[in-house]
Amino acid sequence: MRILIYEDDPAIGDGLKRRLQQEGYTVDWLEEGISLSSAEEYDDFTVIILDLGLPGEDGMTILENLRHLGANTPVLILTARDSITDRVKGLDANADDYLTKPFVMEELLARVRALSRRKTAKAQKTVIYGDIEIDISGMTVRKGTEVIEFTPKIFNLLLTLVNNSGRVLTRAELGEKLYGWDGDAESNTLEVYISQIRRRLGSDIIKTVRGIGYMSPKK
């Protein structure tokens, strides 16, 4: 698996590269903002770790360019910009995750592993969960002979829970990871989305873990 790092701070960039290599990743490190020329170049990478405050092109420009080219590689923004406005802007530009500096290396590695699994799932195009077939490219769900469509936010919520089946995801984790929300502030909206999934696919697809969050059981 191959990681691309955009980071202009030599200490952070070198530390990330060394630790990711220790974890078995092949790592490319760019110290300035240089957009690649094609979606294929970006999609050679499993995950892109992107600083926003880069010399040359800034991180948001690089993110917008790679999505405009049609690249699907998961992007983890790693930045000192910690305001809610910056988080929302990054996630609205189709970043997959957002982590602020200073950061804990173990958390970053966990997020990279999660994004790597997401890249693999996208490459597979279809996820099978019990009697449910999730078409990632078409953003549809098939249960038996019925084809079910959800809004993008609800679809991504379902896919995240299924891809992490057997693991409890907190409300805050789901809210921040998928939508850039504060989990407590938006818990009612999340509960509405969960309710819609259960209504269409059955109540057993998502279990509530009282006081913590939600989980799709292992199949």
Summary of the structure (lengths in Angstrom):
residues: 219
radius of gyration: 17.8
end to end distance: 26.9
largest distance: 54.7
contacts: 659
relative contact order: 0.10
helix: 44%
strand: 22%
